[in-house]
């Protein structure tokens, strides 16, 4: 029983907190390998998109704009307005379900491959640290030294570059809020032209700097809510970075002259290479842990050791706990296939909702409390209120005509209707119908909304008239 608790002691606290509560600083070895190269490509694509998207414009509008202050939103070149909030709610619900199902099946793969925290930490800040301070061993030695000139200039240079990158990143992110044109204009006017905005950028940049210079993996372990959900979302069938204990145990030092199977040893030579490269400081051989972000650094490291010792790769790999326990290869079973279909369906639903969004929302209602009027001896009239939401990129001059029944006349009240982009236009108009066109006390009618002579919408309503006996 004592051995069990000794082995299971790692679960009593997170890997980066010592028994006395002090922070344990992680010095991961610089990873290399096939999966790391794939991650570099993915990170380069995402970073290129992040820094390049603010310069992309579609019909004069930014490709992405999230201006919460002025309630202006443009997503992939498509403008959205407060009236589209229902799309946001439905998309968020679908997205949450997507996240849950995705995590249940594919584990924390998002954290290791797509999360901005991981991308900025591992492919920008950490690389600068390796460049200035050297390898993980050299970094540890440098931190253990008393302050001297060598340590002073390296630390000063590193943290200066760190903060400059944070400042650039936050300034760039501001372009997603107010647009790159506004950011460039503000910079041209000088940082003192907008003291409030400048102070906000500097403060947020400090927070960004602290996250990547000091907090680092603590964000993934303690702060990130998605990371905290792993304990309830993962199960034995989830695909995660796993150590094949069936094949690896019992551990034993490598001896090129012995046959490990005959000696009763597993394939793990207990070299610790997987631990040395882990950015959260865990030992993956202890099993699935909250701190693991599925970055695959341990897979690359272990595979390189397997090659050098002439053993098959995959001692650490993407696998489910069940596939390892049953000693079976990972397969896309019915459960994975079903959930994957649901995930694709949710993505399709979100895409469908956005494609069904109209560029114009028109509402025509008969004026509340009004009755029909006898316009002349051959016609009746109803008063209608018109409300139009313009979601296009240009101002629209609008006119209303009657499509059904034939012979009706629309008479607008007030000035011609011109609705600016993103605005709500309102007007009242009179619909005059011949008495012979009425089919009941509530005759269906259909209006055509035109702009510059082109039909852009159709709206149905009803025309109230007298009963057949009263005509």
C-alpha positions as CSV (number, residue, x, y, z in Angstrom):
1,X,0.0,0.0,0.0
2,X,2.9,2.4,0.7
3,X,4.3,1.8,-2.7
4,X,0.9,2.7,-4.3
5,X,0.8,6.0,-2.5
6,X,4.4,6.8,-3.3
7,X,3.7,6.1,-7.0
8,X,0.4,8.1,-6.9
9,X,1.9,11.0,-5.1
10,X,2.0,13.1,-8.3
11,X,-1.7,13.5,-8.1
12,X,-1.6,15.3,-4.7
13,X,-0.5,18.5,-6.3
14,X,0.2,20.0,-9.7
15,X,3.6,19.4,-11.2
16,X,4.8,23.0,-10.9
17,X,4.0,23.5,-7.2
18,X,6.4,22.0,-4.7
19,X,5.3,20.3,-1.4
20,X,5.9,23.6,0.4
21,X,3.7,25.5,-2.0
22,X,6.5,27.2,-3.8
23,X,6.5,27.6,-7.6
24,X,8.7,25.1,-9.5
25,X,10.0,26.8,-12.6
26,X,10.0,24.6,-15.7
27,X,13.0,24.5,-18.0
28,X,11.8,22.4,-20.9
29,X,14.4,21.1,-23.4
30,X,13.9,22.5,-26.9
31,X,11.8,19.9,-28.8
32,X,12.5,18.6,-32.2
33,X,10.9,16.0,-34.4
34,X,8.3,15.4,-37.0
35,X,5.3,16.4,-35.0
36,X,7.0,19.5,-33.7
37,X,7.7,20.5,-37.4
38,X,4.0,20.0,-38.2
39,X,3.1,22.2,-35.2
40,X,5.5,24.9,-36.5
41,X,3.7,24.9,-39.8
42,X,0.3,25.2,-38.1
43,X,1.6,28.0,-35.9
44,X,3.1,29.9,-38.8
45,X,-0.2,29.8,-40.6
46,X,-2.1,31.0,-37.6
47,X,0.4,33.8,-36.8
48,X,0.4,34.9,-40.4
49,X,-3.4,35.1,-40.3
50,X,-3.3,37.0,-37.0
51,X,-0.9,39.6,-38.2
52,X,-2.1,39.7,-41.8
53,X,-5.9,39.7,-41.4
54,X,-6.2,43.4,-40.3
55,X,-4.8,44.5,-43.7
56,X,-7.3,42.5,-45.7
57,X,-10.4,44.4,-46.8
58,X,-13.5,43.4,-48.6
59,X,-15.4,46.2,-50.4
60,X,-13.7,48.7,-48.2
61,X,-14.5,46.9,-44.9
62,X,-12.0,45.0,-42.7
63,X,-12.0,41.2,-43.0
64,X,-12.6,40.9,-39.3
65,X,-13.8,43.6,-36.9
66,X,-15.1,43.1,-33.4
67,X,-16.0,46.6,-32.3
68,X,-17.9,46.0,-29.1
69,X,-17.9,49.7,-28.2
70,X,-19.7,50.9,-31.3
71,X,-21.5,47.5,-31.8
72,X,-19.9,47.0,-35.2
73,X,-19.0,43.4,-36.2
74,X,-17.6,42.1,-39.4
75,X,-16.7,38.4,-39.6
76,X,-14.9,37.1,-42.7
77,X,-16.0,40.2,-44.6
78,X,-19.7,39.9,-43.7
79,X,-21.0,42.8,-41.5
80,X,-23.2,41.9,-38.6
81,X,-25.4,44.2,-36.5
82,X,-27.2,44.0,-33.1
83,X,-30.2,42.6,-35.0
84,X,-28.2,39.5,-35.8
85,X,-27.6,38.7,-32.1
86,X,-29.8,35.6,-32.4
87,X,-27.1,34.2,-34.8
88,X,-24.5,34.8,-32.2
89,X,-26.5,33.0,-29.5
90,X,-27.3,30.0,-31.7
91,X,-23.7,29.8,-32.8
92,X,-22.4,29.9,-29.2
93,X,-24.7,27.1,-28.2
94,X,-23.6,25.0,-31.1
95,X,-19.9,25.9,-30.4
96,X,-20.2,24.9,-26.8
97,X,-21.7,21.5,-27.8
98,X,-18.9,21.2,-30.4
99,X,-16.2,21.9,-27.8
100,X,-17.7,19.3,-25.4
101,X,-18.0,16.5,-28.1
102,X,-14.6,17.4,-29.6
103,X,-12.9,17.1,-26.2
104,X,-14.6,13.9,-25.3
105,X,-13.3,12.3,-28.5
106,X,-10.0,14.1,-29.3
107,X,-8.9,15.3,-25.9
108,X,-6.9,18.4,-25.5
109,X,-5.5,18.5,-29.0
110,X,-6.7,22.1,-29.4
111,X,-4.5,23.2,-26.5
112,X,-1.3,21.7,-28.0
113,X,-1.9,22.7,-31.7
114,X,-4.2,25.7,-32.0
115,X,-4.4,27.6,-28.6
116,X,-2.9,31.2,-28.9
117,X,-1.3,30.7,-25.4
118,X,0.7,27.7,-26.7
119,X,1.5,29.2,-30.1
120,X,2.9,32.4,-28.6
121,X,4.6,30.7,-25.8
122,X,6.3,27.9,-27.6
123,X,7.0,29.5,-31.0
124,X,7.8,33.1,-30.1
125,X,8.7,33.7,-26.5
126,X,10.3,30.3,-25.8
127,X,12.3,30.5,-29.0
128,X,13.6,34.0,-28.1
129,X,14.6,32.6,-24.7
130,X,16.6,29.7,-26.2
131,X,18.3,32.3,-28.5
132,X,19.3,34.6,-25.7
133,X,19.8,32.3,-22.7
134,X,20.7,29.1,-24.4
135,X,19.5,25.6,-23.8
136,X,17.3,24.5,-20.8
137,X,20.4,23.5,-18.9
138,X,22.1,26.9,-19.6
139,X,18.9,28.7,-18.5
140,X,18.8,26.9,-15.2
141,X,22.5,27.7,-14.5
142,X,21.9,31.3,-15.4
143,X,19.0,31.6,-13.0
144,X,21.1,30.0,-10.2
145,X,23.9,32.5,-10.7
146,X,24.3,35.6,-8.6
147,X,23.7,38.8,-10.5
148,X,26.6,39.7,-12.8
149,X,27.1,41.4,-16.1
150,X,26.4,38.3,-18.2
151,X,23.1,37.6,-16.4
152,X,22.1,41.3,-16.3
153,X,22.4,41.9,-20.0
154,X,20.8,38.6,-21.0
155,X,17.8,39.1,-18.7
156,X,17.4,42.7,-19.6
157,X,17.5,42.0,-23.4
158,X,15.1,39.1,-23.0
159,X,12.5,40.9,-21.0
160,X,12.8,44.0,-23.1
161,X,12.1,42.0,-26.3
162,X,9.3,40.1,-24.4
163,X,7.5,43.4,-23.6
164,X,8.0,44.9,-27.0
165,X,6.4,41.7,-28.5
166,X,3.5,42.0,-26.1
167,X,3.1,45.7,-26.9
168,X,3.1,45.0,-30.7
169,X,0.6,42.1,-30.2
170,X,-1.9,44.2,-28.2
171,X,-1.6,47.0,-30.6
172,X,-2.2,44.6,-33.4
173,X,-5.2,43.1,-31.6
174,X,-6.6,46.7,-31.3
175,X,-6.8,46.6,-35.1
176,X,-9.5,43.9,-34.7
177,X,-11.5,46.3,-32.5
178,X,-11.2,49.7,-34.3
179,X,-9.6,48.7,-37.6
180,X,-6.0,48.9,-38.9
181,X,-6.7,52.3,-40.6
182,X,-7.7,53.8,-37.2
183,X,-4.6,52.3,-35.5
184,X,-2.2,53.6,-38.1
185,X,-3.9,57.0,-38.0
186,X,-3.6,57.1,-34.2
187,X,0.1,56.1,-34.3
188,X,0.7,58.9,-36.9
189,X,-0.8,61.4,-34.6
190,X,1.4,60.3,-31.7
191,X,0.9,58.3,-28.6
192,X,-0.1,61.4,-26.6
193,X,-3.0,62.2,-29.0
194,X,-5.2,59.6,-27.3
195,X,-3.8,59.3,-23.7
196,X,-6.6,57.0,-22.5
197,X,-6.2,54.5,-25.3
198,X,-2.4,54.6,-25.0
199,X,-2.6,53.9,-21.3
200,X,-5.0,51.0,-21.9
201,X,-2.7,49.4,-24.5
202,X,0.3,49.8,-22.2
203,X,-1.4,48.2,-19.2
204,X,-2.9,45.3,-21.3
205,X,0.5,44.8,-22.8
206,X,2.0,44.5,-19.3
207,X,-0.6,41.8,-18.5
208,X,0.2,40.0,-21.7
209,X,3.9,40.2,-20.9
210,X,3.3,38.8,-17.4
211,X,1.3,35.9,-18.8
212,X,4.2,34.8,-21.1
213,X,7.2,35.9,-19.0
214,X,6.0,34.7,-15.6
215,X,2.7,32.8,-15.5
216,X,3.4,30.6,-18.6
217,X,2.1,27.0,-18.0
218,X,0.1,28.2,-14.9
219,X,-2.4,29.7,-17.3
220,X,-3.1,26.2,-18.8
221,X,-3.1,24.4,-15.5
222,X,-4.9,26.9,-13.2
223,X,-6.4,29.8,-15.0
224,X,-7.8,28.4,-18.3
225,X,-11.4,27.2,-17.8
226,X,-11.2,24.8,-20.7
227,X,-8.2,23.1,-19.1
228,X,-10.1,22.7,-15.9
229,X,-12.9,20.9,-17.7
230,X,-10.7,18.1,-18.9
231,X,-11.2,16.1,-15.7
232,X,-15.0,15.8,-16.4
233,X,-14.9,15.6,-20.2
234,X,-12.3,12.9,-20.8
235,X,-13.0,9.2,-20.5
236,X,-11.3,5.9,-21.3
237,X,-12.1,6.3,-25.0
238,X,-10.8,9.8,-25.4
239,X,-7.8,10.1,-27.8
240,X,-5.0,11.7,-25.8
241,X,-1.2,11.7,-25.7
242,X,-0.6,8.4,-23.8
243,X,2.3,6.3,-22.6
244,X,1.9,2.6,-23.5
245,X,2.6,1.1,-20.1
246,X,1.8,-2.4,-21.4
247,X,4.8,-2.2,-23.6
248,X,7.0,0.1,-21.6
249,X,6.9,-1.6,-18.2
250,X,8.9,-2.6,-16.3
251,X,11.4,0.2,-17.0
252,X,15.0,-0.7,-17.2
253,X,18.3,1.0,-18.2
254,X,19.4,0.4,-21.8
255,X,22.0,-2.3,-22.4
256,X,22.7,-2.8,-26.1
257,X,24.0,-6.3,-25.4
258,X,20.9,-7.8,-23.9
259,X,17.5,-8.8,-25.3
260,X,15.0,-6.7,-23.2
261,X,12.1,-9.2,-23.7
262,X,14.3,-12.1,-22.5
263,X,15.5,-9.9,-19.6
264,X,11.9,-9.2,-18.6
265,X,12.2,-5.5,-19.3
266,X,9.8,-3.2,-21.0
267,X,10.8,-0.9,-23.9
268,X,11.1,2.2,-21.7
269,X,14.7,2.7,-20.8
270,X,13.9,5.3,-18.1
271,X,15.9,8.0,-19.9
272,X,13.6,10.9,-18.8
273,X,13.7,12.4,-22.3
274,X,9.9,12.8,-22.3
275,X,10.0,14.7,-19.0
276,X,12.8,17.0,-20.1
277,X,10.8,18.4,-23.0
278,X,7.4,18.7,-21.3
279,X,6.4,22.4,-21.1
280,X,4.2,21.8,-18.0
281,X,6.8,19.6,-16.2
282,X,4.9,16.4,-16.0
283,X,5.9,12.8,-16.4
284,X,3.5,11.4,-19.1
285,X,4.4,7.8,-17.9
286,X,2.3,8.5,-14.8
287,X,-0.8,8.5,-17.0
288,X,-3.2,11.2,-18.2
289,X,-2.9,14.3,-16.1
290,X,-4.6,17.6,-15.9
291,X,-1.4,19.5,-16.8
292,X,-0.9,17.7,-20.2
293,X,-1.8,20.0,-23.1
294,X,-1.2,17.3,-25.8
295,X,1.6,19.2,-27.4
296,X,3.3,16.0,-28.6
297,X,6.8,17.1,-27.5
298,X,7.2,13.9,-25.5
299,X,6.1,11.8,-28.5
300,X,8.9,13.3,-30.7
301,X,11.4,12.9,-27.9
302,X,10.5,9.3,-27.1
303,X,10.5,8.3,-30.8
304,X,14.0,9.6,-31.2
305,X,15.1,7.5,-28.3
306,X,13.3,4.4,-29.7
307,X,15.2,4.9,-33.0
308,X,18.6,5.2,-31.3
309,X,17.9,2.0,-29.3
310,X,16.5,0.1,-32.3
311,X,13.0,-0.3,-30.9
312,X,9.7,0.4,-32.6
313,X,8.3,3.9,-32.2
314,X,5.0,4.7,-30.6
315,X,5.8,4.0,-26.9
316,X,4.2,7.4,-26.4
317,X,1.6,8.2,-28.9
318,X,-1.9,9.4,-29.5
319,X,-4.1,6.7,-28.0
320,X,-7.0,6.1,-25.7
321,X,-6.6,4.5,-22.3
322,X,-8.9,1.6,-23.4
323,X,-6.8,0.8,-26.5
324,X,-3.7,0.6,-24.3
325,X,-5.3,-1.4,-21.6
326,X,-6.8,-3.9,-24.1
327,X,-3.5,-3.8,-26.2
328,X,-5.5,-3.0,-29.3
329,X,-4.7,-0.4,-32.0
330,X,-6.7,2.8,-31.9
331,X,-9.7,2.5,-34.2
332,X,-12.4,4.9,-35.3
333,X,-15.3,3.0,-33.8
334,X,-19.0,3.7,-34.0
335,X,-18.8,6.1,-31.1
336,X,-16.0,8.2,-32.6
337,X,-17.7,8.1,-36.0
338,X,-21.1,9.2,-34.6
339,X,-19.6,12.1,-32.6
340,X,-17.6,13.2,-35.6
341,X,-20.7,13.2,-37.7
342,X,-22.4,15.3,-35.0
343,X,-19.5,17.7,-35.0
344,X,-19.6,18.1,-38.7
345,X,-23.4,18.6,-38.5
346,X,-22.9,21.4,-35.9
347,X,-20.4,23.1,-38.1
348,X,-22.8,22.8,-41.0
349,X,-25.6,24.3,-38.9
350,X,-23.5,27.3,-38.0
351,X,-22.6,27.8,-41.7
352,X,-26.2,27.4,-42.7
353,X,-27.4,30.0,-40.2
354,X,-24.9,32.5,-41.5
355,X,-25.8,31.8,-45.1
356,X,-29.5,32.3,-44.4
357,X,-28.8,35.7,-42.9
358,X,-30.4,38.4,-45.2
359,X,-28.8,41.7,-46.0
360,X,-32.2,43.5,-45.4
361,X,-34.8,42.9,-42.7
362,X,-38.2,44.4,-43.6
363,X,-41.2,44.5,-41.4
364,X,-44.6,45.8,-42.6
365,X,-47.4,45.9,-40.1
366,X,-50.8,47.5,-40.3
367,X,-50.9,50.6,-38.1
368,X,-52.0,49.5,-34.6
369,X,-55.5,50.6,-33.8
370,X,-56.3,51.8,-37.3
371,X,-59.4,50.7,-39.3
372,X,-59.9,50.7,-43.0
373,X,-61.0,53.9,-44.7
374,X,-63.2,54.4,-47.7
375,X,-60.7,56.2,-50.0
376,X,-63.4,56.9,-52.6
377,X,-66.5,55.2,-53.9
378,X,-64.4,52.4,-55.6
379,X,-61.5,52.0,-53.2
380,X,-60.6,51.3,-49.6
381,X,-57.3,52.2,-47.8
382,X,-55.1,50.9,-44.9
383,X,-52.3,52.6,-43.2
384,X,-49.1,50.6,-42.7
385,X,-45.9,51.2,-40.8
386,X,-42.6,50.1,-42.4
387,X,-39.4,49.2,-40.7
388,X,-36.2,48.3,-42.6
389,X,-32.8,47.3,-41.2
390,X,-30.0,47.9,-43.7
391,X,-27.3,45.3,-43.3
392,X,-25.5,46.1,-46.5
393,X,-22.3,48.1,-46.9
394,X,-24.0,51.1,-48.6
395,X,-26.9,53.5,-48.1
396,X,-30.1,52.3,-49.8
397,X,-32.8,54.4,-51.3
398,X,-36.0,52.4,-50.9
399,X,-39.5,52.4,-52.4
400,X,-42.5,50.2,-51.8
401,X,-44.8,48.7,-54.4
402,X,-47.7,46.3,-54.2
403,X,-47.3,42.9,-55.9
404,X,-50.6,41.2,-55.0
405,X,-53.4,41.9,-55.6
406,X,-52.9,43.7,-58.8
407,X,-54.2,47.3,-59.2
408,X,-53.2,48.5,-55.7
409,X,-51.4,51.8,-55.1
410,X,-48.8,52.6,-52.4
411,X,-48.7,56.2,-51.3
412,X,-45.7,57.0,-49.1
413,X,-46.0,59.6,-46.3
414,X,-43.1,62.0,-45.7
415,X,-39.8,62.2,-47.5
416,X,-38.3,59.5,-49.7
417,X,-36.8,56.7,-47.6
418,X,-32.9,56.6,-47.6
419,X,-31.4,54.2,-45.1
420,X,-27.7,54.4,-44.3
421,X,-25.6,51.2,-43.7
422,X,-26.4,49.6,-40.3
423,X,-29.3,51.9,-39.7
424,X,-33.0,51.3,-39.1
425,X,-35.3,53.2,-41.3
426,X,-39.0,53.8,-40.5
427,X,-41.8,55.2,-42.6
428,X,-45.6,55.1,-42.9
429,X,-47.5,54.6,-46.1
430,X,-51.1,54.2,-47.4
431,X,-52.2,51.2,-49.4
432,X,-55.2,51.8,-51.7
433,X,-57.1,48.8,-53.1
434,X,-60.1,48.6,-55.3
435,X,-63.2,47.2,-53.6
436,X,-63.4,44.4,-56.2
437,X,-59.9,43.2,-55.2
438,X,-61.0,42.4,-51.6
439,X,-61.6,38.7,-51.1
440,X,-62.5,38.8,-47.4
441,X,-62.4,41.1,-44.4
442,X,-58.6,40.3,-44.2
443,X,-57.2,40.1,-47.7
444,X,-53.6,38.8,-48.1
445,X,-51.3,41.3,-49.8
446,X,-47.7,41.2,-50.8
447,X,-45.3,44.1,-51.1
448,X,-42.1,44.5,-53.1
449,X,-39.2,46.5,-51.7
450,X,-37.1,48.1,-54.4
451,X,-33.8,50.0,-54.4
452,X,-32.8,51.8,-57.5
453,X,-35.5,49.9,-59.4
454,X,-34.2,46.5,-58.3
455,X,-36.2,44.2,-56.2
456,X,-34.4,43.3,-52.9
457,X,-37.2,41.9,-50.7
458,X,-40.8,40.8,-50.6
459,X,-43.1,41.1,-47.5
460,X,-46.5,39.7,-46.9
461,X,-49.3,41.4,-44.8
462,X,-53.0,41.6,-44.7
463,X,-55.5,44.3,-45.8
464,X,-58.5,44.9,-43.6
465,X,-61.8,45.7,-45.2
466,X,-65.5,45.4,-44.5
467,X,-67.3,42.1,-44.5
468,X,-68.8,40.9,-47.7
469,X,-72.3,41.7,-46.5
470,X,-71.3,45.3,-45.7
471,X,-69.8,46.1,-49.1
